[in-house]
Amino acid sequence: MLPGVGVSRRRAFFIPRSVRPMSSNRAAVLIDGGYLDAVLRQLHLDGKVDIPTLAAALAAPSELFRWYYYHCMPFQSDPPTEDERRRTARMNRFIERLRESDRCMVRLGRLQKIEIPGSSPKFKQKQVDVLIAVDIVNLATKRLVQEIVLVSGDSDLLPALTIARDEGVIFRLAHGTGSCSPHRDLRAHADERQPLDAPFLARFARGTAVSE
């Protein structure tokens, strides 16, 4: 359940304000970390993409107001196994690095373990959709941004996104392809769409400068 993405300590992914072209629009980028993990695993890019750089690029050409990252800590038994302890420690380090990034806000839900007789247990994110929906509504109704960029495939967010669009906010969907394609209703609801395919995401591999 660890994130399949990387993050560097670089703080140079924002162009200094003195040389940055002014934009009349501000955008918030909302990233469902579990969904992004799945997209990157599918493309064999897990652990290779710098998330702050990606978030800043997804906001363009608007000014980045803030980017939000949603995930769950790994499940822990009572008492936790040694493997669960290692996973949690790694996730803690990852989250702390994210929190050091400019204009980043991390929101954590919880992971629910679902026992299945005769089969391996499954794990389900809880509260993440609610956290994303609350932020969408707050950003829109408080007029904090003019655009919301959502990295998700979940149609449960449609009611919140409908409120945002009714408030005049542009909804831009950044989504996976193939088995990670978004729900068709979510895709249809978007004002603009950005596929998160291999050529696009490769631009944000750690150590790669984004020239655009």
ABEGO torsion letter per residue (X at the ends): XBBABBBBABAAABBBAAABBBBABBBBBBBBAAAAAAAAAAAGABGABBAAAAAAAAAOABBBABBBBBBBBBBBBOBBBAAAAAAAAAAAAAAAAAAABBGBBBBBBBBBBBBBBGBBBBBBBBGAAAAAAAAAAAAAAAGABABBBBBBABAAAAAAAAAAAAAGBBBBBBBBBEAABBBAAAAAABABBBBBBAAAAAAABBGBBBAX
